[in-house]
């Protein structure tokens, strides 16, 4: 795998991990910010999927 592609995949996965961290912080709040946590979870899933698609040379719109 080319270094450029590996870096792009890692960037997507790093962004996904940050969104999961945001969800953890939201759930640890008192009271928990459930709606915000769910938003961050959705974003993490989307970014992880983009990393997966990049790894498998599948074209997608980065605006989506």
Helices and strands as residue ranges (DSSP letters): H 3-28, H 34-55
